[in-house]
Amino acid sequence: MKPVIFGLSGPVLTADERAFFAEARPAGYILFKRNCVDRQQLRALTDSLRELEGRNDVAILVDQEGGRVARLGPPEWPAFPAGPDFDRLYDIAPMSAIEAARANATALGMMLAEVGITVDCHPILDVIRPETTEAITIRAFGSEPMRVGAMGRATLEGLAAGGVVGVIKHMPGHGRALVDSHHLLPTVTASEAELEEDLAPFRALAEAPMGMTSHIIFEAWDRERPATMSPTIIEDVIRGRIGFDGLLMTDDIDMKALSGTPSDKAAGAIAAGCDLVLDCWARMEEMVAIADRLDEIAPRARQRLDDAMRSVVAEEGDFAALIAKRDALLALAA
């Protein structure tokens, strides 16, 4: 098994993808809108990945947060609210906001599990500030570490109850970034003392099964390398100060914040201490180069992956009732 998660080019596996994945044996797969047409098609696609791997606990990821970040959407799937909706409710009724977030995530997990998706790259635990880039503010749970952690925990628990693994992101925090790391490399100049606020929600959820890095330079810890590529930040901050010992994956290595070839970036992230590399765009030449460059997954990383995939025990739930409960609670802040 190679320590990489690959994307797929379309709604079905191509012959080339099937042959390549069978040989490369990636640790998982990630889906986008191009892969999600309807329930029957998507379930057939995820079943084909399980058949290819010969096991049921394949890590099949999606970014399904709600709001603008949703790969499954209307008319086939219902729209879900984003973090700011729960943040507004928290202003007037904190416990109701937490309960709404949990009901929302449980329904979301059920929807994903129905089509064979096993991992949701959610919740986002970034603490927003007045200067935070819109790429984060439209998604985040708020500006107070305690409420971000509380609603993040409710979301993580709800996803597990619905049948999928959650991924906390973007460690060690994206809230102080002034630019979108999809396009530019952010640099954060805050002091170590100031950054404690950003670490707090991640520390509160340090037992999460999976986490994702951010492509951001934090001058207080490493003036040259973004978190994804920094052994100092991964070992001393994410594993050390935060105390996170779950599976650590990169954010998409194709994002413009990182420089170099895809294989260079993949190798650099693994060398820095990430367990898995996330490569989303299904470009065969790049995937082949990454697979050729990477060694087999490290035993500790494989154990973390296996533990994460075993962490979910879905509970019985009524999808419609969960949605109705969420909507009734969110209406309190309307």
Helices and strands as residue ranges (DSSP letters): E 2-7, H 15-24, E 26-31, G 33-35, H 39-53, E 59-62, E 64-66, E 69-70, H 83-92, H 94-114, E 119-120, H 134-137, H 145-162, E 165-171, E 187-188, H 192-204, E 210-213, E 217-218, G 227-229, H 231-232, I 233-241, E 247-252, H 262-272, E 276-279, H 284-293, H 299-309, H 319-330, G 331-333
